[in-house]
Amino acid sequence: MLIILSIYIAIEGSYKNAVMNLRSVKSDAVAVCALSTELGDVAGHMYEYVEIGEQSKGDKLRMYGMDFYSGDKVDNFKKSQPDSGLLLIGKEDFELRKVDFESQGYYFQGPVYTSLHKLENRQFLEVYLFHK
């Protein structure tokens, strides 16, 4: 019984935290916020686009982790229809919607940042600088 209790304490106390931190988007949010600050007025504001969230009814899937760790600085790209800024988007979503966005007059540079972590929508994050 003592061995089982020791294993449980070890897993809950140290190993679990190390494993969960590997999946956290906090490091990505810090890097993107630093990039936004570094680019200043060129970057403008941060916007997200999640294809599965735009297609769903009811509560839409968003980049909650990125929004939370950036201090609630991420707006919805489709609703806001901004003129310039940073677009946070999954790699597959960008490949799917790039032509549609460009037909609306958007020009993209980048990706200026690519994540090694998967987001809520199970895609790798890419960040693009855009303007109309």
C-alpha positions in Angstrom: 0.0 0.0 0.0 2.9 2.4 0.8 4.4 1.7 -2.6 1.2 2.6 -4.4 0.8 5.8 -2.3 4.4 6.8 -3.1 3.8 6.3 -6.8 0.6 8.3 -6.7 2.3 11.2 -4.9 5.2 11.1 -7.4 2.9 11.2 -10.4 0.6 13.9 -9.0 3.3 16.0 -7.5 5.9 16.3 -10.2 5.6 14.1 -13.3 2.0 15.2 -14.2 2.9 18.9 -14.0 5.9 18.4 -16.3 3.8 16.5 -18.9 0.9 18.9 -18.8 3.3 21.9 -19.3 4.5 20.4 -22.5 1.0 20.7 -23.9 0.3 24.2 -22.7 0.0 27.1 -25.2 1.4 29.6 -22.6 4.8 29.7 -24.2 3.2 30.3 -27.6 1.0 33.1 -26.3 4.0 34.8 -24.6 6.0 34.5 -27.9 3.1 35.9 -30.0 2.6 38.8 -27.6 6.3 39.6 -27.7 6.2 39.5 -31.5 3.1 41.8 -31.5 4.9 44.3 -29.2 8.1 44.1 -31.3 6.2 44.8 -34.5 4.3 47.6 -32.8 1.9 49.6 -35.1 2.8 47.3 -38.1 1.2 44.3 -36.3 -1.8 46.2 -34.9 -4.1 43.8 -33.0 -4.3 40.0 -32.8 -7.1 38.1 -34.5 -8.0 34.4 -34.5 -9.7 32.2 -37.1 -10.9 28.7 -36.3 -12.7 27.0 -39.2 -14.5 24.4 -37.1 -15.7 27.2 -34.8 -17.1 29.3 -37.6 -19.0 26.4 -39.0 -20.5 25.3 -35.7 -23.8 26.4 -34.2 -24.0 27.6 -30.6 -20.8 28.2 -28.7 -18.0 28.5 -31.1 -14.6 26.9 -30.7 -12.0 29.6 -30.1 -8.4 29.8 -29.2 -9.2 30.1 -25.5 -5.7 29.3 -24.3 -4.1 31.9 -26.5 -6.7 34.5 -25.6 -6.3 33.8 -21.9 -2.5 33.9 -21.7 -2.3 37.0 -23.9 -4.5 38.9 -21.5 -7.8 38.8 -23.6 -6.2 40.6 -26.6 -7.4 38.2 -29.3 -10.5 39.1 -31.3 -12.4 37.1 -33.9 -11.2 37.7 -37.5 -14.5 37.1 -39.3 -16.6 39.3 -37.0 -14.1 42.1 -36.8 -13.1 42.2 -40.5 -9.9 44.2 -39.6 -7.7 46.1 -42.0 -4.4 44.9 -40.5 -2.9 42.9 -37.7 -1.7 39.5 -36.8 -3.8 36.5 -37.7 -3.6 33.4 -35.4 -4.8 30.4 -37.4 -4.3 26.7 -37.7 -2.1 25.5 -40.6 -4.8 23.5 -42.3 -7.4 26.3 -41.8 -5.0 28.8 -43.5 -4.5 26.5 -46.4 -8.3 26.0 -46.7 -9.2 29.7 -46.4 -6.2 31.6 -48.0 -7.8 32.0 -51.4 -11.1 33.2 -49.8 -9.3 35.8 -47.6 -7.2 37.0 -50.6 -10.4 37.4 -52.7 -11.6 39.8 -49.9 -8.5 41.9 -50.4 -6.2 40.6 -47.7 -2.5 40.2 -48.2 -0.5 37.9 -45.9 3.2 37.9 -44.9 4.6 34.9 -43.2 4.1 32.8 -41.2 6.0 35.1 -38.8 5.6 32.5 -36.1 4.9 28.7 -36.1 4.1 26.7 -33.0 5.3 23.2 -32.1 2.1 22.7 -30.0 -1.3 21.7 -31.3 -4.2 24.0 -30.3 -7.8 23.3 -29.3 -8.7 22.4 -32.9 -5.8 19.9 -33.1 -3.8 22.0 -35.6 -0.4 23.7 -35.4 -0.6 27.4 -34.8 0.7 29.8 -37.5 0.8 33.6 -37.1 0.6 35.8 -40.2 1.0 39.5 -40.6 -1.8 40.8 -42.8 -3.2 44.0 -44.3 -5.9 45.0 -46.8 
